[in-house]
Amino acid sequence: MRMFKDSIHGYMPFSPKICAFIDTAHFQRLRFVKQLGTSYRVWPGAAHNRFEHCLGVAYLARCMAEHLKDQQPELGITDRDVECVQVAGLCHDLGHGPFSHVWDGQFIPAALPGKYWKHEDASEMMFDDLVVKNNIDLPENDIQFIKALIAGDPSSCSDNTEKPFLFEIVANRRNGIDVDKFDYIARDTKVTSDIASSICTDRLINCARVIEDQICYDIKDANMLFELCHTRYSLHKLIYSHKTARAIEYMIVDALLAAESVMHFAGYVTDPGRYLHLTDSIIELIQMSNDQNLTEAQAILNRITSRDLYKTVDYKVFTWDWKGHLRKFFNPEAIVSAARLHKPENDEERVALEELSNHHVIIDEVVLHYGMGNGNPVDSIRFYSKRKPQECSKAEPGDISSLMPATFGEVLLRIYTRDIRFFGLIQHGYRLILQGLPSSPEEELPTSGSDQPSTPTRFGAASPVRSSSGRVFSNNSFTTVKPGYVPPSPTAEHVKRKWEDGVLSPCKKLRSE
């Protein structure tokens, strides 16, 4: 056994067979893919990679499988089952591309429109290639079983004799409670230090039981499991979807799209030999090139380095019923058209209005929830008690807490601009649309054949419209600026001059940035 020292789980033992997977180029590649993608550029301590996360998931997967095997021998869990579960935990993220979800969630859909592809597809491709290229001795049934465990989908396994509860260890589709979540929540909360976590993964694993072919937990741990789901939501809202991290994501995607005609990165998703070398280092490959066709991409990446980022113009949190509907109303074309309704007060505003285009507007829609959409994830978990260890049931509200939220999901809408010259104008256009929203997402805006003019000229409403919940779609008073407003930039010449002239103290300079 080889011992790996981990900052979260301490010493983790791995057998020679598991190390045969670890000591491959396919797995070692994960050392160079940041776990939190662009969040590392906001939290310098979040420098961990997919490599250590996958080691942690493999360790916890074995802990869970061995615990169930030892505590419930009647389940018939074999050493082969335990080993396959651990390999699945180890290899579940093999397919993550550069900057993790930025690659499969944003770049590939934009670079290859119409192609349905996700990182799980690449994980399966890379796992098959790893086994073949490194002569890993695995029966075909075991290979299929491991890939089905990674997907959490028993139906993708040709052998229907596999134990169904094993598919809930690495990727639990039933309620989302799995060792993948146990590891990344513990790891990410520790390195960002912005979210306190009182979740004890050892306790959850050691109290897990299989009842009615599903993994159940002690009712005493119901609050801890709810806290796990709440922490997931907090991580997504505060860390993964941080406004600056998201701005950098859009900049990296723009740079990759600008470089695609030269580098052809997108085509690597079906070529394991090339995908093997796709890591976060691709931005260095772009920056070090002398190809003149990469000038635009290099300029965007240089803006990230100098912190001249895309700016958040405005934001608003919408209720869950607006999910999937916001882009129907908020899109670059509509915002630019609404912004043009502004009557310029000076020549600078007039020129800005003439130059404003759809390219300058970014619509960012972030769906946030506890893990099961707008539902309470604890409703999907089954519990047992010390007095009835062979029976499982759903926890009722009074069994956990009476302080449960009324809703478990929301939609965060942000408006960004690629060019700060149009900051105020874009906000003005966005707010005209906001004021003209219908009372519910199912309602359509008036068409040109109605009494009111069609989009965007109807967005001149003098007062906001009430939503179906009775709340008002009001403007955000914390972000309000005038249509002609242009925010200062860290690289703006007037800031440089004031610094050089001694007008700005170090503290004032930091605030200006």
C-alpha positions as CSV (number, residue, x, y, z in Angstrom):
1,M,0.0,0.0,0.0
2,R,1.1,3.5,-0.8
3,M,0.1,6.3,1.6
4,F,-0.9,9.7,0.2
5,K,-1.0,12.6,2.7
6,D,-4.1,14.7,2.1
7,S,-4.9,18.1,3.7
8,I,-8.5,17.0,4.2
9,H,-8.5,13.3,5.0
10,G,-5.0,12.7,6.4
11,Y,-3.2,9.6,5.2
12,M,-5.0,7.8,2.4
13,P,-3.8,4.3,1.6
14,F,-4.0,3.0,-2.0
15,S,-3.3,-0.5,-3.3
16,P,-0.9,-1.2,-6.1
17,K,-3.9,-1.8,-8.5
18,I,-5.3,1.6,-7.7
19,C,-1.9,3.2,-8.1
20,A,-1.7,1.6,-11.6
21,F,-4.4,4.1,-12.5
22,I,-2.9,7.0,-10.6
23,D,0.5,6.6,-12.3
24,T,-0.7,7.3,-15.8
25,A,-0.6,10.4,-17.9
26,H,-4.4,10.4,-18.1
27,F,-4.8,10.8,-14.3
28,Q,-1.7,12.9,-13.7
29,R,-3.1,15.4,-16.2
30,L,-5.6,16.4,-13.5
31,R,-2.7,18.0,-11.6
32,F,-3.0,20.9,-14.1
33,V,-6.8,21.5,-14.0
34,K,-7.9,23.7,-11.2
35,Q,-10.8,22.3,-9.1
36,L,-12.4,25.7,-8.8
37,G,-11.4,27.1,-12.2
38,T,-11.4,30.9,-12.2
39,S,-12.3,31.1,-8.6
40,Y,-8.6,30.6,-7.9
41,R,-8.1,34.1,-9.3
42,V,-10.4,35.5,-6.6
43,W,-9.3,33.3,-3.7
44,P,-5.5,32.7,-4.0
45,G,-5.8,29.8,-1.5
46,A,-8.1,27.9,-3.8
47,A,-5.1,26.4,-5.7
48,H,-6.1,22.8,-5.4
49,N,-6.6,20.7,-8.5
50,R,-8.9,17.9,-9.8
51,F,-6.0,15.5,-8.9
52,E,-6.3,15.7,-5.2
53,H,-10.1,15.9,-5.3
54,C,-10.2,12.6,-7.2
55,L,-7.8,11.0,-4.8
56,G,-10.1,12.1,-2.0
57,V,-13.2,10.8,-3.7
58,A,-11.5,7.4,-4.3
59,Y,-10.6,7.2,-0.6
60,L,-14.1,8.1,0.6
61,A,-15.7,5.7,-2.0
62,R,-13.6,2.8,-0.6
63,C,-14.5,3.8,3.0
64,M,-18.2,3.8,2.2
65,A,-18.1,0.5,0.3
66,E,-16.0,-1.2,2.9
67,H,-18.2,0.1,5.7
68,L,-21.4,-1.3,4.1
69,K,-19.5,-4.6,3.3
70,D,-18.4,-5.0,7.0
71,Q,-21.6,-3.8,8.7
72,Q,-24.1,-5.6,6.5
73,P,-22.5,-8.8,5.2
74,E,-26.0,-9.9,4.0
75,L,-25.6,-7.4,1.1
76,G,-23.1,-9.7,-0.5
77,I,-20.6,-6.9,-1.4
78,T,-17.4,-8.5,-2.8
79,D,-13.9,-7.2,-2.9
80,R,-14.4,-6.7,-6.6
81,D,-17.3,-4.4,-5.9
82,V,-15.3,-2.4,-3.5
83,E,-12.4,-2.1,-6.0
84,C,-14.7,-1.0,-8.8
85,V,-16.3,1.6,-6.7
86,Q,-12.9,3.0,-5.7
87,V,-11.7,3.1,-9.3
88,A,-15.0,4.9,-10.3
89,G,-14.3,7.5,-7.5
90,L,-10.8,7.9,-8.7
91,C,-11.6,8.4,-12.4
92,H,-14.9,10.2,-12.3
93,D,-13.4,13.6,-13.3
94,L,-10.9,12.3,-16.0
95,G,-12.9,14.2,-18.6
96,H,-12.8,17.7,-17.1
97,G,-11.3,20.2,-19.6
98,P,-9.4,23.4,-18.9
99,F,-10.9,25.5,-16.1
100,S,-13.3,22.6,-15.4
101,H,-16.9,23.6,-16.0
102,V,-15.9,26.7,-18.1
103,W,-14.8,24.2,-20.9
104,D,-17.9,22.0,-21.1
105,G,-20.5,24.5,-19.9
106,Q,-19.5,27.5,-21.9
107,F,-16.7,27.1,-24.5
108,I,-17.8,23.8,-26.2
109,P,-21.4,24.9,-26.7
110,A,-20.2,28.2,-28.2
111,A,-17.4,26.6,-30.3
112,L,-19.4,23.5,-31.4
113,P,-23.1,24.7,-31.6
114,G,-25.5,21.9,-31.8
115,K,-23.1,19.3,-30.4
116,Y,-24.3,17.7,-27.2
117,W,-21.2,17.0,-25.2
118,K,-20.4,17.0,-21.5
119,H,-17.3,16.2,-19.4
120,E,-18.8,12.8,-18.4
121,D,-18.5,11.8,-22.1
122,A,-14.8,12.7,-22.0
123,S,-14.4,10.9,-18.7
124,E,-15.7,7.7,-20.4
125,M,-13.4,8.3,-23.4
126,M,-10.4,8.9,-21.3
127,F,-11.1,6.0,-19.0
128,D,-11.3,3.6,-22.0
129,D,-8.0,5.1,-23.4
130,L,-6.3,4.8,-20.0
131,V,-7.1,1.1,-19.8
132,V,-5.9,0.3,-23.3
133,K,-2.8,2.5,-23.4
134,N,-1.6,1.3,-20.0
135,N,-2.5,-2.4,-20.3
136,I,-4.7,-2.3,-17.2
137,D,-6.0,-5.8,-16.6
138,L,-9.7,-5.4,-16.2
139,P,-12.5,-7.7,-17.4
140,E,-15.0,-6.0,-19.9
141,N,-17.8,-6.4,-17.3
142,D,-15.8,-4.5,-14.8
143,I,-15.0,-1.7,-17.3
144,Q,-18.7,-1.3,-18.0
145,F,-19.6,-1.4,-14.3
146,I,-17.0,1.3,-13.5
147,K,-18.3,3.6,-16.2
148,A,-21.9,3.0,-15.0
149,L,-20.8,3.9,-11.4
150,I,-19.2,7.1,-12.7
151,A,-22.5,8.0,-14.4
152,G,-24.6,6.8,-11.5
153,D,-26.7,5.0,-14.0
154,P,-27.4,1.3,-13.5
155,S,-29.1,1.1,-16.9
156,S,-25.8,1.8,-18.7
157,C,-24.4,-1.4,-17.3
158,S,-25.1,-4.5,-19.3
159,D,-25.1,-6.8,-16.3
160,N,-28.4,-6.2,-14.4
161,T,-27.1,-8.2,-11.5
162,E,-25.0,-5.4,-10.1
163,K,-26.2,-4.1,-6.7
164,P,-28.2,-0.9,-7.3
165,F,-27.2,0.8,-4.0
166,L,-23.5,0.9,-5.2
167,F,-24.5,3.4,-7.9
168,E,-25.3,5.9,-5.1
169,I,-21.8,6.0,-3.7
170,V,-19.9,8.1,-6.3
171,A,-22.7,9.8,-8.3
172,N,-26.1,9.6,-6.5
173,R,-28.8,10.6,-9.0
174,R,-31.6,9.9,-6.5
175,N,-30.8,12.7,-3.9
176,G,-27.3,14.0,-4.7
177,I,-25.8,12.7,-1.4
178,D,-22.5,11.0,-2.5
179,V,-18.8,10.9,-1.6
180,D,-18.0,13.3,-4.5
181,K,-20.0,16.0,-2.7
182,F,-18.5,14.9,0.7
183,D,-15.0,15.6,-0.6
184,Y,-15.5,18.8,-2.7
185,I,-17.6,20.6,0.0
186,A,-15.0,19.8,2.7
187,R,-12.1,20.7,0.4
188,D,-13.5,23.9,-1.1
189,T,-14.8,25.3,2.2
190,K,-11.4,24.9,3.8
191,V,-9.4,26.6,1.1
192,T,-11.7,29.5,0.6
193,S,-12.3,30.0,4.3
194,D,-15.5,32.0,3.5
195,I,-17.9,29.3,4.6
196,A,-17.8,27.5,7.9
197,S,-18.7,23.8,7.7
198,S,-19.6,21.6,10.6
199,I,-20.2,18.5,8.4
200,C,-18.4,15.3,9.5
201,T,-18.0,13.0,6.6
202,D,-16.7,10.2,8.8
203,R,-19.9,10.2,10.8
204,L,-22.1,10.2,7.7
205,I,-20.2,7.3,6.2
206,N,-20.1,5.2,9.4
207,C,-23.8,5.7,10.0
208,A,-24.9,4.8,6.4
209,R,-27.0,1.7,5.9
210,V,-28.6,0.0,2.9
211,I,-32.3,-0.5,3.3
212,E,-34.6,-1.4,0.4
213,D,-31.7,-1.2,-2.0
214,Q,-30.8,2.4,-1.2
215,I,-28.3,4.1,1.1
216,C,-30.0,5.5,4.1
217,Y,-28.8,7.6,7.1
218,D,-29.5,7.9,10.8
219,I,-32.3,10.3,11.5
220,K,-30.0,11.9,14.1
221,D,-27.9,13.1,11.1
222,A,-30.8,14.7,9.2
223,N,-29.7,18.2,10.2
224,M,-26.1,17.6,9.1
225,L,-27.3,16.4,5.7
226,F,-29.5,19.5,5.3
227,E,-26.4,21.5,6.2
228,L,-24.5,19.7,3.5
229,C,-27.1,20.8,1.0
230,H,-27.2,24.3,2.3
231,T,-23.4,24.5,2.1
232,R,-23.5,23.4,-1.5
233,Y,-25.9,26.3,-2.3
234,S,-23.6,28.7,-0.4
235,L,-20.5,27.6,-2.3
236,H,-22.3,28.0,-5.6
237,K,-23.6,31.5,-4.7
238,L,-20.5,32.9,-2.9
239,I,-17.6,31.1,-4.5
240,Y,-18.3,29.3,-7.8
241,S,-20.6,32.1,-9.1
242,H,-18.7,35.0,-7.7
243,K,-19.2,38.0,-10.0
244,T,-15.4,38.4,-10.6
245,A,-14.9,34.7,-11.2
246,R,-17.8,34.7,-13.7
247,A,-16.4,37.8,-15.5
248,I,-13.0,36.0,-15.9
249,E,-14.8,32.9,-17.2
250,Y,-16.4,35.0,-19.9
251,M,-13.1,36.5,-20.8
252,I,-11.4,33.1,-21.0
253,V,-14.2,31.8,-23.2
254,D,-13.9,34.9,-25.5
255,A,-10.1,34.3,-25.7
256,L,-10.5,30.6,-26.5
257,L,-13.1,31.4,-29.2
258,A,-10.9,34.0,-30.7
259,A,-8.0,31.5,-30.8
260,E,-10.1,28.5,-32.0
261,S,-9.5,29.2,-35.7
262,V,-5.8,28.8,-35.1
263,M,-5.5,26.3,-32.2
264,H,-8.6,24.1,-33.0
265,F,-9.0,23.1,-29.3
266,A,-12.6,22.2,-29.6
267,G,-11.9,19.3,-31.9
268,Y,-9.9,17.6,-29.2
269,V,-13.0,16.5,-27.3
270,T,-13.2,13.3,-29.4
271,D,-9.5,12.6,-29.6
272,P,-8.1,11.1,-26.4
273,G,-4.5,11.5,-27.5
274,R,-4.9,15.3,-27.9
275,Y,-7.3,15.7,-25.0
276,L,-4.6,14.3,-22.8
277,H,-2.7,17.6,-23.1
278,L,-5.7,19.9,-22.6
279,T,-5.2,21.6,-19.3
280,D,-5.4,25.1,-17.9
281,S,-2.0,25.8,-19.6
282,I,-3.7,26.4,-22.9
283,I,-3.9,30.1,-22.1
284,E,-0.1,30.1,-21.8
285,L,0.1,28.4,-25.2
286,I,-1.9,31.2,-26.7
287,Q,0.1,33.9,-24.9
288,M,3.5,32.6,-25.9
289,S,2.6,32.3,-29.6
290,N,3.9,34.7,-32.3
291,D,1.0,34.0,-34.6
292,Q,-0.6,37.4,-35.5
293,N,-4.0,35.7,-35.8
294,L,-3.9,35.3,-32.0
295,T,-3.6,39.0,-31.2
296,E,-7.2,39.4,-30.2
297,A,-7.1,36.4,-27.9
298,Q,-3.8,37.6,-26.3
299,A,-5.3,41.0,-25.7
300,I,-8.2,39.5,-23.8
301,L,-5.8,37.4,-21.7
302,N,-3.6,40.4,-21.0
303,R,-6.6,42.2,-19.7
304,I,-7.1,39.4,-17.1
305,T,-3.5,39.7,-16.1
306,S,-3.8,43.4,-15.6
307,R,-7.2,43.0,-13.8
308,D,-8.9,45.0,-16.5
309,L,-12.0,42.8,-16.3
310,Y,-15.4,42.7,-17.8
311,K,-17.6,44.7,-15.4
312,T,-20.8,43.8,-13.6
313,V,-23.4,46.4,-14.7
314,D,-26.3,45.2,-12.6
315,Y,-27.9,42.2,-11.0
316,K,-31.1,40.9,-9.6
317,V,-32.3,37.7,-7.9
318,F,-35.5,36.1,-9.3
319,T,-37.8,33.4,-8.0
320,W,-37.5,29.9,-9.2
321,D,-40.5,30.2,-11.6
322,W,-38.4,32.5,-13.8
323,K,-35.9,29.8,-14.5
324,G,-35.5,29.3,-18.2
325,H,-37.5,32.4,-19.0
326,L,-35.2,35.3,-18.3
327,R,-33.3,35.2,-21.6
328,K,-36.6,35.6,-23.4
329,F,-36.7,39.2,-22.1
330,F,-33.1,39.9,-21.3
331,N,-30.8,39.5,-24.3
332,P,-28.1,41.8,-25.8
333,E,-30.3,42.9,-28.7
334,A,-33.2,44.0,-26.4
335,I,-30.9,45.8,-23.9
336,V,-29.1,47.7,-26.7
337,S,-32.4,48.6,-28.3
338,A,-33.8,49.8,-25.0
339,A,-30.6,51.8,-24.3
340,R,-30.9,53.7,-27.5
341,L,-34.1,55.2,-26.1
342,H,-31.9,57.4,-23.9
343,K,-31.6,61.0,-25.0
344,P,-27.9,61.8,-24.8
345,E,-27.0,64.8,-22.6
346,N,-23.6,65.5,-24.2
347,D,-21.4,64.5,-27.1
348,E,-19.7,61.7,-25.2
349,E,-23.0,60.0,-24.5
350,R,-24.1,60.5,-28.2
351,V,-20.9,58.9,-29.5
352,A,-21.3,56.0,-27.0
353,L,-24.8,55.3,-28.1
354,E,-23.7,55.2,-31.7
355,E,-20.9,52.8,-30.9
356,L,-22.9,50.5,-28.5
357,S,-23.5,47.1,-30.0
358,N,-24.8,43.7,-28.9
359,H,-21.2,42.5,-28.5
360,H,-20.7,44.8,-25.5
361,V,-23.5,43.1,-23.5
362,I,-23.3,39.8,-21.6
363,I,-26.3,38.1,-20.0
364,D,-25.3,35.8,-17.1
365,E,-28.1,33.6,-15.7
366,V,-27.0,31.5,-12.7
367,V,-29.4,28.8,-11.4
368,L,-28.8,28.3,-7.6
369,H,-30.4,25.6,-5.5
370,Y,-29.7,23.1,-2.7
371,G,-29.1,20.2,-5.0
372,M,-32.6,19.1,-6.1
373,G,-34.0,22.1,-8.0
374,N,-36.6,24.0,-6.0
375,G,-37.3,21.0,-3.8
376,N,-36.0,20.2,-0.3
377,P,-33.2,17.6,-1.0
378,V,-33.8,16.0,2.4
379,D,-37.2,14.9,1.1
380,S,-35.3,12.5,-1.3
381,I,-33.2,11.0,1.5
382,R,-34.5,8.0,3.5
383,F,-33.7,7.6,7.2
384,Y,-33.6,4.9,9.9
385,S,-33.5,5.1,13.7
386,K,-31.6,3.2,16.3
387,R,-34.8,1.4,17.3
388,K,-35.7,0.5,13.8
389,P,-32.5,-0.1,11.9
390,Q,-34.1,-2.2,9.2
391,E,-36.9,0.3,8.3
392,C,-36.5,3.5,6.4
393,S,-38.8,6.4,5.8
394,K,-38.9,10.0,4.8
395,A,-38.2,12.6,7.5
396,E,-41.1,14.9,8.2
397,P,-40.6,18.7,8.8
398,G,-40.9,18.3,12.5
399,D,-38.3,15.6,12.6
400,I,-35.6,18.0,11.4
401,S,-36.5,21.6,12.0
402,S,-39.4,24.0,11.7
403,L,-37.1,26.7,10.2
404,M,-36.9,25.2,6.7
405,P,-36.9,27.7,3.8
406,A,-40.1,28.3,1.9
407,T,-38.1,27.8,-1.4
408,F,-34.9,26.0,-2.2
409,G,-34.0,27.5,-5.5
410,E,-33.5,30.9,-7.2
411,V,-32.1,32.5,-10.3
412,L,-29.4,35.1,-10.3
413,L,-29.3,37.4,-13.3
414,R,-26.2,39.5,-13.9
415,I,-25.5,41.9,-16.7
416,Y,-21.9,42.4,-17.7
417,T,-20.2,44.7,-20.2
418,R,-17.0,44.0,-22.1
419,D,-16.3,47.7,-22.4
420,I,-16.7,50.1,-19.5
421,R,-17.5,53.0,-21.8
422,F,-21.0,51.6,-22.1
423,F,-21.6,50.8,-18.4
424,G,-24.3,53.4,-17.7
425,L,-26.1,53.0,-21.0
426,I,-26.3,49.2,-20.7
427,Q,-27.7,49.6,-17.1
428,H,-30.3,52.1,-18.4
429,G,-31.4,49.6,-21.2
430,Y,-31.6,46.7,-18.7
431,R,-33.7,48.7,-16.3
432,L,-36.2,49.7,-18.9
433,I,-36.7,46.1,-19.7
434,L,-36.9,45.2,-16.0
435,Q,-39.7,47.8,-15.5
436,G,-41.6,46.4,-18.4
437,L,-41.5,42.8,-17.3
438,P,-44.9,41.0,-17.2
439,S,-46.3,39.9,-13.9
440,S,-45.3,36.2,-14.5
441,P,-42.8,34.5,-16.8
442,E,-45.5,32.8,-18.7
443,E,-47.0,36.0,-19.9
444,E,-45.9,37.4,-23.2
445,L,-45.0,41.0,-23.9
446,P,-47.4,42.9,-26.1
447,T,-46.8,42.5,-29.9
448,S,-46.8,45.2,-32.5
449,G,-50.5,44.4,-33.2
450,S,-51.5,45.4,-29.7
451,D,-52.3,48.8,-28.2
452,Q,-48.8,49.1,-26.9
453,P,-45.7,49.1,-29.2
454,S,-43.5,45.9,-29.3
455,T,-40.1,45.4,-27.8
456,P,-38.2,47.5,-27.0
457,T,-40.2,50.7,-27.2
458,R,-42.7,49.6,-24.6
459,F,-40.0,49.7,-21.9
460,G,-40.8,53.2,-21.0
461,A,-43.1,52.3,-18.1
462,A,-43.1,55.0,-15.5
463,S,-43.6,52.5,-12.6
464,P,-42.4,49.0,-12.0
465,V,-44.7,46.0,-12.5
466,R,-45.7,43.7,-9.7
467,S,-44.8,40.0,-10.0
468,S,-47.2,37.1,-9.3
469,S,-45.8,36.9,-5.8
470,G,-46.8,40.5,-5.1
471,R,-43.2,41.8,-5.0
472,V,-42.1,44.7,-7.2
473,F,-39.4,44.4,-9.8
474,S,-37.6,47.4,-8.5
475,N,-34.3,48.8,-9.5
476,N,-31.2,47.8,-7.4
477,S,-30.5,51.0,-5.4
478,F,-27.0,49.7,-4.5
479,T,-25.9,49.6,-8.1
480,T,-27.7,52.7,-9.6
481,V,-25.6,55.0,-11.8
482,K,-26.5,57.6,-14.5
483,P,-26.7,56.6,-18.1
484,G,-23.4,58.4,-18.9
485,Y,-21.5,56.8,-16.0
486,V,-18.1,55.2,-16.9
487,P,-16.4,53.3,-14.0
488,P,-12.7,53.8,-13.3
489,S,-10.4,51.1,-14.5
490,P,-7.2,49.8,-12.8
491,T,-5.4,50.7,-16.0
492,A,-7.2,54.0,-16.6
493,E,-4.8,56.9,-17.4
494,H,-6.4,59.3,-15.0
495,V,-5.8,56.9,-12.1
496,K,-2.2,56.4,-13.3
497,R,-1.6,60.1,-13.4
498,K,-3.1,60.7,-9.9
499,W,-0.9,57.9,-8.5
500,E,2.2,59.4,-10.2
501,D,1.3,62.9,-8.9
502,G,1.0,61.6,-5.4
503,V,-2.7,62.5,-5.2
504,L,-3.7,58.9,-4.4
505,S,-2.4,57.3,-1.2
506,P,-1.8,53.5,-1.3
507,C,-5.2,52.9,0.4
508,K,-7.1,55.2,-2.0
509,K,-5.4,53.5,-4.9
510,L,-6.5,50.1,-3.8
511,R,-10.1,51.3,-3.4
512,S,-10.0,52.7,-6.9
513,E,-9.1,49.3,-8.2
